[in-house]
């Protein structure tokens, strides 16, 4: 009779799954306990802790007992274990109805967003008030400048108007300078002095721009219209400082013939293009005398 061969036992390569499952279960239980502890009302927890300790004849574990008046001689008689069980069964399910931490955080975030609306409204109101003050300031500057230049404004030799966040004063170069010259004519000195007196009380930055037509310069002192326009603007700035305008507010720009108001094809157009522009910048440009 043939002898049966004993089957070889195979190694179980999945034996690790059993302790791994136990570890996952223990971790789940640990985090459930931690979550429940994080949501416990500290006052109720101390009462329950003291009651349980007294019921089992132990020493209370709470380091900060709650003052509930004169304690009875026998705490276990005052709060028997049945009452403790009722407190436990009545109190613990209540935690299940409390909002989750994420929900409470969302509510807090919503409250913070609602509360932060007021500062934004206050900031917007402050910006609106600052903008209104800036507009009033520019209007006052335009009024002061127009007052001292009224006769020239009527003869169209000077134009004053608001240009965005600035007041622009355009003066025909023909009433300020002789042809090809950068020094102001004697008749122009009172005009520029009155303008300087109007600008002196204000803190706004001032940019003085020189412009010419496209005819070549015949004066030996300047090789191009750029140099002539810059020199004319510099002469006006120098006169402003001599009449008390803070030099830190002032800037000089020479554009030559490259920013004309009209076509240089006619005598009237060239006359309009020969000018000095005084730009008084709004308060938002404080500390910068140049326009963007």
C-alpha positions in Angstrom: 0.0 0.0 0.0 1.4 3.3 -1.1 2.3 5.8 1.6 0.7 9.1 1.4 2.9 12.1 1.1 2.3 14.8 3.6 1.5 18.1 2.0 3.9 20.9 2.8 2.4 23.7 4.7 2.6 27.1 2.9 3.7 30.2 4.7 1.0 32.8 5.2 2.4 36.0 3.7 -0.7 38.0 4.8 -0.2 37.4 8.6 0.9 41.1 8.9 -2.7 42.2 8.1 -4.0 41.1 11.5 -1.7 43.2 13.7 -2.0 46.1 11.2 -5.8 46.0 11.5 -5.6 46.0 15.3 -3.3 49.0 15.1 -5.6 50.9 12.8 -8.5 50.1 15.1 -6.6 51.3 18.2 -5.6 54.5 16.4 -9.3 55.1 15.4 -10.3 54.6 19.0 -7.5 56.9 20.2 -8.6 59.8 17.9 -12.2 59.3 18.8 -11.4 59.7 22.5 -9.1 62.7 21.8 -11.9 64.4 19.8 -14.5 63.7 22.5 -12.1 65.2 25.1 -11.4 68.3 23.0 -15.2 69.0 23.0 -15.9 68.4 26.7 -17.2 71.3 28.7 -14.5 71.7 31.4 -17.0 72.6 34.2 -19.1 69.5 33.6 -16.1 67.4 33.2 -14.7 68.4 36.6 -18.1 67.7 38.2 -18.3 64.3 36.6 -14.7 63.5 37.5 -15.2 64.4 41.2 -18.5 62.5 41.3 -17.0 59.3 39.8 -14.0 59.5 42.0 -16.2 59.9 45.1 -18.6 57.2 44.0 -15.7 54.7 43.8 -14.2 55.9 47.0 -11.2 57.5 45.3 -9.5 60.8 45.6 -10.9 63.6 43.3 -8.6 64.1 40.3 -9.6 67.7 39.6 -6.9 70.2 40.5 -9.5 73.1 40.4 -12.7 71.9 42.1 -15.8 74.0 41.5 -17.2 75.9 44.4 -20.7 74.7 44.8 -21.2 75.7 48.4 -20.7 73.7 51.6 -20.1 70.1 50.6 -22.1 67.4 52.3 -20.4 65.1 54.8 -20.8 62.1 52.4 -20.5 63.0 48.7 -21.6 59.6 47.6 -24.9 60.0 49.4 -25.4 63.5 47.8 -24.6 62.1 44.3 -25.1 58.3 44.0 -23.7 56.3 41.2 -27.2 56.2 39.6 -27.3 59.9 39.3 -23.8 59.9 37.9 -25.0 57.5 35.2 -28.0 59.7 34.5 -25.6 62.7 34.1 -23.4 60.7 31.8 -26.2 59.4 29.7 -27.9 62.8 29.5 -24.8 64.9 29.0 -22.6 62.9 26.6 -25.1 62.7 23.7 -25.4 66.5 23.8 -21.8 66.7 22.5 -23.0 64.9 19.4 -25.3 67.8 18.6 -22.6 70.4 19.0 -21.2 71.9 15.7 -18.1 70.3 14.4 -14.9 72.2 14.8 -14.9 73.0 11.1 -18.4 74.4 11.3 -17.5 76.5 14.3 -14.4 77.7 12.5 -16.5 78.6 9.5 -18.9 80.6 11.7 -16.0 82.4 13.3 -14.5 83.2 9.9 -17.9 84.5 8.8 -18.1 86.7 11.9 -14.6 87.9 11.2 -15.5 88.7 7.6 -18.7 90.5 8.8 -16.7 92.4 11.3 -14.0 93.4 8.9 -16.6 95.0 6.6 -16.7 98.0 8.9 -13.0 98.8 8.6 -13.2 98.5 4.8 -16.2 100.8 4.8 -14.3 103.3 6.9 -11.3 103.0 4.6 -13.4 103.6 1.6 -15.0 106.6 3.3 -11.6 107.9 4.1 -10.4 107.5 0.5 -13.6 109.3 -0.8 -13.0 112.2 1.6 -9.3 112.4 0.6 -10.3 112.5 -3.1 -12.8 115.2 -2.4 -10.2 117.2 -0.5 -7.8 116.8 -3.5 -10.4 118.1 -5.9 -11.1 121.1 -3.7 -7.4 121.8 -3.4 -6.9 121.7 -7.2 -10.0 124.0 -7.7 -8.5 126.5 -5.2 -5.1 126.5 -6.9 -6.8 127.0 -10.3 -8.8 129.9 -8.8 -5.6 131.6 -7.3 -3.7 131.2 -10.6 -6.6 132.5 -12.7 -6.9 135.5 -10.4 -3.3 136.7 -10.9 -3.4 135.9 -14.6 -6.9 137.2 -15.4 -5.8 140.0 -17.9 -3.7 137.6 -19.9 -6.4 134.9 -19.8 -8.8 137.4 -21.4 -6.3 138.1 -24.2 -5.8 134.3 -24.8 -2.1 134.6 -24.0 -2.5 132.4 -21.0 -4.8 129.4 -20.5 -5.6 127.7 -17.2 -7.5 124.4 -17.0 -7.6 121.2 -15.0 -5.8 118.3 -16.6 -6.7 115.1 -14.7 -4.9 115.2 -11.3 -3.2 118.5 -12.1 -3.8 122.2 -13.0 -2.1 123.3 -16.2 -1.1 126.9 -17.0 0.0 127.4 -20.6 1.8 130.7 -21.3 2.7 131.8 -24.8 6.4 131.9 -25.2 6.1 135.1 -27.3 5.1 137.1 -24.3 7.9 135.6 -22.1 11.0 135.4 -24.4 12.5 137.0 -27.5 13.1 134.8 -30.5 15.8 132.3 -29.8 16.4 133.6 -26.3 16.0 131.8 -23.0 16.1 134.7 -20.6 12.6 136.2 -19.8 11.9 139.6 -21.4 11.6 142.5 -18.9 7.9 142.7 -19.5 7.5 139.1 -18.6 9.1 139.4 -15.1 5.9 140.8 -13.3 3.8 138.0 -14.9 6.1 135.2 -13.6 6.5 137.0 -10.3 2.7 137.1 -9.7 2.4 133.4 -10.7 5.2 132.5 -8.2 3.3 134.4 -5.5 0.2 132.4 -6.3 2.1 129.1 -6.2 4.2 129.8 -3.1 1.6 128.9 -0.4 0.8 125.5 -1.9 2.9 122.4 -1.2 2.1 120.8 -4.5 4.9 119.7 -6.9 5.3 121.9 -10.0 6.7 120.8 -13.3 7.8 123.5 -15.8 7.8 122.4 -19.4 9.4 124.2 -22.3 8.0 123.7 -25.9 9.1 125.2 -29.3 8.0 125.0 -32.9 9.9 123.0 -35.5 11.9 125.8 -37.0 15.7 125.4 -36.6 17.4 127.4 -34.0 19.5 130.2 -35.4 21.0 131.4 -32.1 24.6 130.4 -31.5 23.8 129.7 -27.8 21.7 126.6 -28.5 22.2 123.9 -31.0 18.7 122.4 -30.9 15.1 123.2 -29.9 15.5 120.7 -27.1 18.2 122.8 -25.5 16.3 126.0 -26.0 13.1 124.6 -24.5 14.9 123.2 -21.5 16.8 126.5 -20.9 13.5 128.5 -21.1 11.9 126.1 -18.5 15.0 126.5 -16.3 14.8 130.3 -16.4 11.2 130.2 -15.2 12.1 127.8 -12.4 15.0 130.0 -11.3 12.7 133.0 -11.2 10.1 131.0 -9.1 12.8 130.1 -6.5 13.9 133.8 -6.3 10.3 134.6 -5.3 10.1 132.1 -2.5 8.8 128.9 -4.2 10.4 125.8 -2.5 13.0 124.4 -5.1 12.3 120.9 -3.9 8.8 121.2 -5.5 10.1 122.2 -8.9 11.2 120.2 -12.0 12.4 121.3 -15.4 11.4 119.5 -18.6 12.3 120.4 -22.2 10.2 118.8 -25.0 11.5 120.9 -27.9 9.1 120.6 -30.9 8.0 117.1 -30.2 4.8 117.7 -28.3 3.0 120.3 -30.5 -0.6 121.5 -29.8 -1.2 122.3 -33.5 0.4 121.7 -36.8 3.6 123.6 -37.5 2.5 124.1 -41.1 1.1 127.6 -40.3 2.2 130.7 -38.5 -0.7 130.4 -36.1 0.1 126.8 -35.3 3.8 127.5 -34.7 2.8 130.4 -32.4 0.5 128.0 -30.4 3.3 125.5 -30.1 5.8 128.0 -28.7 4.9 127.9 -25.0 5.8 127.3 -21.4 3.5 125.0 -19.5 3.4 125.1 -15.7 1.9 121.8 -14.3 0.7 121.9 -10.7 0.3 118.3 -9.6 -2.3 117.0 -7.2 -1.5 115.9 -3.7 -1.4 112.2 -4.6 1.9 113.0 -6.4 3.5 114.3 -3.2 7.2 114.0 -3.4 7.3 113.6 -7.2 7.4 116.6 -9.4 7.2 114.7 -12.7 4.0 113.6 -14.3 3.8 109.9 -15.3 
